[in-house]
């Protein structure tokens, strides 16, 4: 196995979890509220509206791990297993569940529906936020990447904006983990904006809500305008709003770009130990599947 590729893959997944845990503290706060309370929020201190422990993750990482585990258990794709894992997660009394995710999982529980009909009100970020295990398991299988990504998304989010963003950020992460650098990411961002002009992020509109357009604008703006993992994550979460998810997705891209070694040790040490172990186990197997 390519050690550098593995390092970037671990950087992406552990970076994702770091962004989740760091951002959860300031979720639903405005930049002014964050500034008034913390100055600049830079440490994994827990708290926030969910009252988390320092280093505790939320639905972003938990749903990603549930998806990854379904791929591991079947050594490939089984959409029912993915939905079953999402349902088991929902029934485990997690600290936070997005409304659209809840609705889709309950629909599966009650009616067995694996792919919902397209809906205008499913343009949230809940499908995009959990897709990293699919990226890792399909690094050299682009046709599987697209079909698996859309299938897992549409358990809860069947919307063209959600679909397009999930694919674009996944392609960007793949390119970074594969060592292709920033150029393919710029092209993916341009392609996404060419397809749906509302994703244009320059000049940055400054919104960081759970609406997939706001989320992607925030993540891309800070990813492309910072020069380290730490600066990317801090800038992103201090924008507030849906900061656990914007932080997670920015951490995914930045971790894939800069590698595991560039994630601050103080964050990795604070991150929930069980989550770190679970991520390390998943990455080792998922990357092999993706070869």
KALINPE-V588818 format. One record per pair of residues at least 24 apart in sequence whose C-alpha atoms are under 7 Angstrom apart, sorted by sequence separation. I is the first residue (numbers start at 1). J is the second residue. D is the distance in Angstrom with one decimal. If there is no record, write none. Layout:
BEGIN
{{I:J:D} {I:J:D}}
END
This chain:
BEGIN
{{24:48:6.4} {168:192:6.7} {101:126:6.5} {229:254:5.3} {127:153:4.6} {229:255:6.4} {219:246:5.9} {223:250:6.3} {164:192:6.9} {218:246:6.9} {229:258:6.4} {127:157:6.1} {219:249:6.7} {208:239:6.6} {215:246:5.8} {219:250:5.2} {223:254:6.7} {208:240:6.6} {209:241:5.0} {210:242:5.4} {208:241:4.9} {209:242:5.1} {229:262:6.3} {230:263:6.8} {21:55:5.4} {123:157:6.9} {128:162:6.8} {208:242:6.0} {229:263:6.2} {230:264:6.9} {21:56:5.6} {122:157:5.0} {135:170:5.9} {139:174:6.1} {21:57:4.8} {115:151:7.0} {122:158:6.1} {123:159:5.7} {20:57:5.8} {58:95:6.6} {59:96:5.9} {122:159:5.7} {125:162:6.8} {128:165:6.8} {20:58:6.6} {58:96:6.4} {59:97:6.3} {116:154:6.0} {123:161:6.0} {124:162:6.7} {128:166:4.4} {115:154:5.1} {116:155:6.2} {119:158:6.1} {120:159:6.5} {123:162:5.3} {127:166:7.0} {135:174:6.2} {17:57:6.6} {20:60:6.8} {115:155:4.9} {116:156:7.0} {118:158:4.7} {119:159:5.9} {114:155:5.2} {117:158:6.5} {118:159:5.5} {116:158:6.4} {17:61:5.8} {50:95:6.7} {162:212:6.2} {104:155:5.8} {105:156:6.6} {104:156:4.1} {101:156:5.2} {100:156:6.3} {68:133:5.0} {64:130:4.4} {67:133:6.8} {63:130:5.8} {64:131:6.5} {64:132:6.8} {60:129:5.9} {64:133:6.5} {60:130:5.9} {79:152:6.9} {181:257:7.0} {177:256:5.1} {173:253:5.8} {176:256:5.4} {177:257:6.9} {176:257:5.3} {173:256:6.4} {125:210:5.7} {124:210:5.6} {125:211:6.1} {124:211:4.5} {125:212:4.6} {123:211:6.1} {124:212:4.9} {123:212:5.8} {125:215:6.9} {129:245:6.4} {129:249:6.5} {137:286:4.6} {141:290:6.9} {136:286:5.6} {137:287:5.7} {140:290:5.8} {136:287:5.3} {139:290:4.7} {140:291:5.8} {137:289:5.2} {138:290:4.3} {139:291:6.4} {137:290:4.1} {136:290:6.0} {9:177:5.7} {8:177:5.2} {5:177:5.8} {5:178:6.1} {60:245:6.4} {42:234:6.0} {41:234:7.0} {41:238:6.3} {40:238:6.9} {34:238:6.7} {31:238:5.9} {31:239:5.2} {30:239:6.9} {31:240:5.5} {30:240:5.1} {29:240:5.1} {30:241:6.3} {28:240:6.1} {29:241:5.7} {27:240:5.7} {28:241:4.4} {19:233:6.4} {23:237:5.1} {26:240:5.8} {27:241:5.4} {28:242:5.9} {68:282:6.7} {27:242:5.3} {55:270:5.1} {56:271:6.5} {27:243:4.8} {54:270:6.8} {55:271:4.1} {56:272:5.5} {26:243:6.4} {27:244:6.2} {55:272:5.2} {24:243:6.1} {23:243:4.6} {24:244:4.5} {23:244:4.1} {21:244:6.7} {44:267:6.6} {20:244:4.3} {23:247:5.5} {19:244:6.4} {20:245:6.1} {44:270:6.9} {20:247:5.6} {19:247:4.1} {20:248:4.6} {19:248:4.1} {18:248:6.9} {17:248:6.0} {16:248:4.2} {19:251:5.2} {16:249:6.0} {18:251:6.9} {16:251:4.5} {15:251:4.4} {16:252:4.4} {15:252:5.4} {12:251:6.7} {13:252:6.1} {12:252:4.2} {15:255:5.0} {12:253:6.3} {12:255:4.2} {11:255:4.2} {12:256:4.4} {11:256:5.4} {8:255:6.5} {9:256:6.1} {8:256:4.7} {11:259:4.7} {15:263:6.9} {8:257:6.8} {11:260:3.9} {18:267:6.6} {10:260:6.0} {8:259:4.3} {7:259:5.7} {8:260:6.1} {7:260:5.5} {18:271:6.8} {14:279:7.0} {13:279:6.8} {10:280:6.9} {10:283:6.4} {9:283:6.8}}
END
